[in-house]
């Protein structure tokens, strides 16, 4: 195991969420501030206790309406902030930034918040707005451009061919997420989804259809992080960041430059994660596996070591529970218990982290996974945003 000075040193002491809707009618600032206030309150702290702030925004959200860290300090009237930053969209990255700030001593207690704001993209009132058109110009790339969703569709086709996977296996990821979202009041999509409905849905870019892509939503999450010794004096049971890593390969800057699926960011992440973590796959009680596109989830299963290259189809067959319509690894480990980004909402992994915290501290209510002690969050895709972390409850770490 690689030496990890920061293992079990920083804890998540508070969480707050607005939940997710397809169109809220509220501003991004209002959503982010609501989640932030809820997280600070949940931690049993006051504004005077927060001396670090880091923002994180969903893809494209910051272009339209960015409540960045400095603006959040002003909105909440935080009186003495000694460190602030605007972080990357995918959720482990800003948490690593907050951990390092705490560990280095530049601040003691950090508010991390993430918001998604898609309403302007759906609003007819903004249809003629030139700024909106400039933002959409980035999304509306020509069909031959191998970037963004088009790139993932191309790589998804290659993944299915190389690993002998049928679309029904992608469908199991979508059905599993919707099944788990059914009892999550924060989820945007809670109606049941059958395999037949998945297969009948419109293809967007083969082999990916309407249910293969995460859900554009409005909503926000927030977290309060501090040193574990301080968190133990606060009202909520602390959830410790056991290990957290990011990973890139040299060709990750552009989707079309990746030479193959044999090695990419997920490989770097998993190699480092298992070197830095004292807990392994056998210890995992909760799996949160990125489903920005269904194929990403299948890739993570192989890269994490739950199955080998080309074995993911058999892995899904073995761990699928037909009468429940969900995945349970080894009959006990749920995957994306809150509904994933396909059904709860596309939060770039922030919803995963919030649900993992509730599960590990025993505050998930009727959705509680009994005896949960270790959560694995494998977040991000193939290219420039692969990252993961292991969260643990405080039991047995002292």
C-alpha positions in Angstrom: 0.0 0.0 0.0 1.3 3.5 -0.9 1.8 5.8 2.0 -1.3 8.0 2.4 -0.8 10.8 5.0 -4.3 12.1 4.5 -6.1 8.7 5.0 -9.0 9.0 7.5 -7.9 12.6 8.5 -10.6 14.6 6.8 -14.3 14.0 7.3 -17.6 15.1 5.8 -19.5 16.6 8.7 -22.6 18.0 7.0 -24.6 17.6 3.8 -27.4 19.6 2.1 -29.4 19.0 -1.0 -32.2 20.7 -3.0 -33.2 17.5 -4.8 -33.5 17.5 -8.6 -36.1 18.6 -11.1 -36.2 18.9 -14.8 -36.9 22.6 -14.6 -37.1 24.4 -11.2 -37.9 28.0 -12.2 -35.3 29.1 -9.6 -31.9 30.6 -10.1 -28.6 28.7 -9.8 -27.7 31.1 -7.0 -30.8 30.3 -5.0 -30.3 26.5 -5.4 -26.6 26.7 -4.5 -27.3 28.9 -1.5 -30.1 26.7 -0.2 -27.9 23.6 -0.3 -25.0 25.4 1.3 -27.1 26.7 4.2 -28.6 23.2 4.7 -25.1 21.6 4.8 -23.8 24.1 7.4 -26.9 23.6 9.5 -26.7 19.8 9.2 -23.1 20.0 10.5 -24.3 22.0 13.5 -22.1 25.0 12.6 -22.6 28.7 12.0 -21.4 30.9 9.2 -18.5 32.1 11.4 -17.1 28.5 11.4 -16.7 28.3 7.6 -13.2 29.5 6.5 -12.9 27.7 3.2 -15.2 27.6 0.1 -15.0 25.8 -3.2 -17.5 25.8 -5.9 -18.3 23.1 -8.5 -20.7 23.4 -11.4 -22.2 20.9 -13.8 -21.0 20.9 -17.4 -22.1 24.2 -19.0 -23.9 25.5 -15.9 -21.1 27.9 -14.9 -21.2 29.5 -18.4 -24.8 30.8 -17.8 -25.0 31.7 -14.1 -22.0 31.1 -12.0 -22.3 31.5 -8.3 -18.6 31.1 -7.8 -16.8 30.7 -4.5 -16.3 34.5 -4.0 -20.0 35.1 -4.7 -21.1 32.4 -2.3 -19.0 34.0 0.4 -20.9 37.3 -0.2 -24.3 35.6 -0.4 -23.9 33.8 2.9 -22.0 36.7 4.5 -19.2 34.5 5.6 -17.0 36.7 7.8 -13.5 35.2 7.7 -12.7 33.0 4.7 -8.9 32.2 4.3 -9.1 29.9 1.2 -11.5 29.8 -1.7 -11.5 28.4 -5.2 -13.7 27.4 -8.2 -13.2 23.6 -8.8 -13.7 21.1 -11.5 -17.2 19.8 -12.3 -16.8 16.2 -11.4 -17.3 15.8 -7.6 -14.2 14.0 -6.3 -11.9 16.7 -7.6 -13.2 19.6 -5.4 -13.3 17.3 -2.4 -9.6 16.5 -2.9 -9.0 20.3 -3.2 -10.8 20.8 0.1 -9.0 17.9 1.8 -5.6 19.3 0.8 -6.5 22.8 2.0 -7.5 21.4 5.4 -4.5 19.1 5.7 -2.1 21.9 4.8 -3.6 24.2 7.4 -4.7 27.1 5.2 -8.2 26.6 6.5 -10.1 24.4 9.0 -13.6 24.0 7.7 -14.6 24.0 4.0 -17.9 24.4 2.3 -18.0 22.5 -1.0 -21.0 23.0 -3.2 -22.1 21.8 -6.6 -24.9 23.0 -8.7 -26.6 22.0 -12.0 -28.7 24.6 -13.8 -30.3 23.6 -17.1 -33.4 25.7 -17.2 -32.0 28.4 -19.5 -31.2 25.7 -22.1 -34.9 24.8 -22.1 -36.4 28.2 -22.0 -38.1 29.6 -25.1 -37.8 33.1 -23.6 -34.0 32.9 -24.1 -34.2 31.4 -27.6 -32.9 34.6 -29.2 -30.3 35.4 -26.5 -26.9 35.7 -28.4 -25.0 34.6 -25.3 -27.2 31.5 -25.0 -26.6 30.8 -28.7 -22.8 31.0 -28.1 -23.1 28.5 -25.3 -25.2 26.1 -27.4 -22.8 26.4 -30.3 -20.3 24.4 -28.2 -23.0 21.7 -27.6 -24.3 21.7 -31.2 -21.2 20.3 -32.8 -21.5 18.9 -36.4 -22.1 15.2 -36.7 -18.6 14.4 -37.8 -17.0 16.0 -34.7 -15.7 13.2 -32.4 -16.3 15.2 -29.2 -18.6 15.1 -26.2 -21.6 12.9 -26.6 -20.6 11.9 -30.1 -17.3 10.6 -28.8 -19.0 8.6 -26.2 -21.3 7.0 -28.7 -18.4 6.1 -30.9 -16.4 4.6 -28.0 -19.6 2.9 -26.7 -19.9 1.1 -30.0 -16.3 0.0 -29.8 -16.7 -1.1 -26.2 -19.7 -3.3 -27.0 -17.9 -4.9 -29.9 -14.6 -5.5 -28.1 -16.3 -6.9 -24.9 -19.1 -8.8 -26.6 -21.8 -6.8 -24.9 -25.4 -6.5 -26.1 -27.5 -3.3 -25.6 -29.6 -5.2 -23.1 -26.6 -5.0 -20.7 -26.6 -1.2 -21.1 -30.3 -1.4 -20.4 -29.7 -3.1 -17.1 -27.8 -0.1 -15.9 -30.7 2.2 -16.8 -33.3 -0.1 -15.3 -31.3 -0.5 -12.1 -31.0 3.3 -11.7 -34.7 3.8 -12.2 -35.6 1.0 -9.7 -33.4 2.6 -7.1 -34.8 6.1 -7.7 -38.3 5.0 -7.0 -38.0 5.4 -3.3 -35.7 8.5 -3.4 -37.7 11.7 -2.9 -34.8 13.8 -4.3 -34.8 12.0 -7.7 -36.2 13.7 -10.8 -37.4 10.5 -12.5 -39.1 7.9 -10.2 -41.5 6.1 -12.5 -40.6 2.4 -13.3 -38.6 1.6 -16.4 -38.8 -1.8 -18.1 -36.3 -3.4 -20.4 -38.9 -3.2 -23.2 -39.3 0.5 -22.7 -35.5 1.0 -22.7 -35.1 -0.9 -26.0 -38.1 0.9 -27.6 -36.8 4.3 -26.8 -35.4 6.5 -29.5 -31.8 6.1 -30.4 -29.9 9.4 -30.2 -26.6 8.2 -31.6 -26.1 4.5 -32.0 -25.7 2.5 -29.7 -26.9 5.1 -27.2 -30.5 5.9 -26.8 -32.7 8.2 -24.6 -32.1 6.2 -21.5 -28.4 5.8 -21.9 -27.5 9.4 -20.9 -27.6 11.2 -17.6 -30.6 13.5 -17.0 -30.3 17.3 -17.4 -31.6 18.8 -14.2 -31.7 21.7 -11.9 -30.5 21.2 -8.3 -27.6 21.6 -5.9 -25.6 19.6 -3.3 -23.3 20.9 -0.6 -20.9 19.4 1.9 -19.0 20.6 4.9 -15.5 19.1 5.4 -13.2 19.4 8.4 -10.6 17.4 10.3 -12.0 14.2 11.8 -11.1 15.1 15.4 -13.2 18.2 15.1 -16.0 16.4 13.2 -16.4 14.0 16.1 -17.5 16.8 18.3 -20.3 17.8 15.9 -23.9 16.5 16.0 -23.7 14.1 13.0 -21.5 11.0 12.8 -18.5 11.8 10.7 -17.9 10.1 7.3 -14.2 9.8 6.7 -12.5 10.2 3.3 -10.4 7.1 3.3 -8.8 7.5 -0.1 -9.4 9.9 -3.0 -7.6 10.0 -6.4 -7.8 11.4 -9.9 -6.2 10.1 -13.1 -5.2 11.1 -16.6 -3.3 9.6 -19.5 -1.2 11.6 -21.9 -3.9 11.5 -24.7 -6.8 12.5 -22.5 -7.1 16.1 -23.7 -9.2 15.2 -26.8 -11.6 12.4 -27.1 -10.4 11.4 -30.6 -6.8 11.1 -29.4 -7.4 8.1 -27.1 -5.7 5.2 -29.0 -7.9 2.5 -27.5 -10.0 1.5 -24.5 -7.2 -0.6 -23.1 -5.8 2.1 -21.0 -7.3 5.5 -20.0 -8.0 7.6 -16.9 -10.0 4.9 -15.2 -6.9 2.6 -15.2 -4.7 5.3 -13.5 -7.4 5.9 -10.9 -8.0 2.3 -10.0 -4.3 1.5 -9.8 -3.7 4.4 -7.4 -6.9 3.9 -5.4 -6.2 0.3 -4.4 -2.6 1.3 -3.6 -3.8 4.1 -1.3 -6.7 2.3 0.3 -6.6 -0.2 3.2 -10.0 -1.4 2.1 -10.6 -3.4 -1.1 -13.6 -4.6 -3.2 -14.5 -7.2 -0.7 -15.0 -4.5 1.9 -17.4 -2.4 -0.2 -21.0 -2.2 1.0 -22.2 0.5 -1.4 -21.1 1.0 -5.0 -21.7 4.4 -6.7 -20.5 3.9 -10.3 -20.6 6.8 -12.8 -23.5 6.5 -15.2 -23.2 9.7 -17.2 -23.4 7.2 -20.1 -24.4 3.6 -19.4 -21.2 2.3 -21.1 -19.1 4.2 -18.6 -20.5 2.1 -15.8 -19.7 -1.1 -17.6 -16.1 0.1 -18.1 -15.7 0.9 -14.4 -16.8 -2.6 -13.4 -13.9 -4.0 -15.4 -11.3 -1.4 -14.4 -12.2 -1.6 -10.7 -11.5 -5.4 -10.8 -15.0 -6.8 -10.2 -14.5 -8.6 -13.5 -11.7 -8.9 -16.1 -11.5 -7.4 -19.6 -14.3 -8.8 -21.8 -16.1 -10.3 -18.7 -18.6 -7.5 -17.9 -21.6 -9.2 -19.6 -21.2 -12.3 -17.5 -20.7 -10.1 -14.4 -24.0 -8.4 -15.0 -25.7 -11.7 -15.6 -24.5 -13.1 -12.3 -25.4 -10.1 -10.2 -28.7 -9.1 -11.8 -31.8 -9.7 -9.7 -34.7 -10.1 -12.2 -37.6 -10.0 -9.8 -36.3 -6.7 -8.3 -35.0 -5.1 -11.5 -31.7 -4.2 -10.0 -28.0 -5.1 -9.6 -26.8 -6.5 -6.3 -23.2 -7.4 -6.4 -22.7 -10.7 -4.5 -26.3 -10.4 -3.5 -25.6 -7.6 -1.0 -23.9 -4.5 -2.6 -26.4 -2.1 -4.3 -25.2 -0.1 -7.3 -26.2 3.6 -7.4 -28.7 3.2 -4.6 -30.1 6.7 -5.0 -30.9 6.2 -8.6 -27.7 7.3 -10.3 -27.4 10.2 -12.6 -29.6 8.5 -15.1 -32.7 8.8 -12.9 -31.9 11.0 -9.9 -30.2 13.6 -12.1 -27.0 14.4 -13.8 -25.0 15.8 -10.8 -21.5 14.8 -11.9 -21.3 12.5 -9.0 -22.5 15.0 -6.3 -25.6 12.9 -5.6 -23.5 9.8 -5.2 -21.5 11.5 -2.5 -24.5 12.8 -0.6 -26.2 9.5 -0.6 -23.1 7.7 0.5 -22.8 10.0 3.4 -26.3 9.4 4.5 -25.9 5.6 4.2 -22.6 5.5 6.1 -23.9 7.6 9.0 -27.3 5.7 9.1 -29.5 8.6 8.1 -30.9 7.2 4.8 -34.3 6.3 6.3 -36.3 3.7 4.5 -33.5 3.3 1.9 -30.9 2.5 4.5 -28.5 -0.4 3.6 -28.0 -2.3 6.9 -24.5 -2.3 8.3 -23.0 -0.1 5.6 -19.4 0.8 6.6 -17.6 1.4 3.2 -18.7 3.2 0.1 -16.9 3.2 -3.2 -17.5 6.2 -5.5 -16.1 5.6 -9.0 -16.8 8.9 -10.8 -16.0 10.3 -14.2 -15.5 8.9 -17.7 -12.7 7.7 -20.0 -11.0 11.0 -20.9 -10.1 13.9 -18.7 -12.3 13.4 -15.5 -11.7 10.0 -14.1 -11.6 10.0 -10.3 -12.7 7.9 -7.4 -12.8 7.8 -3.6 -13.5 5.4 -0.7 -15.6 6.8 2.1 -15.9 5.0 5.5 -17.9 5.5 8.6 -16.2 6.3 11.9 -16.7 2.8 13.3 -13.5 0.9 13.7 -11.2 3.8 12.6 -10.3 5.1 16.0 
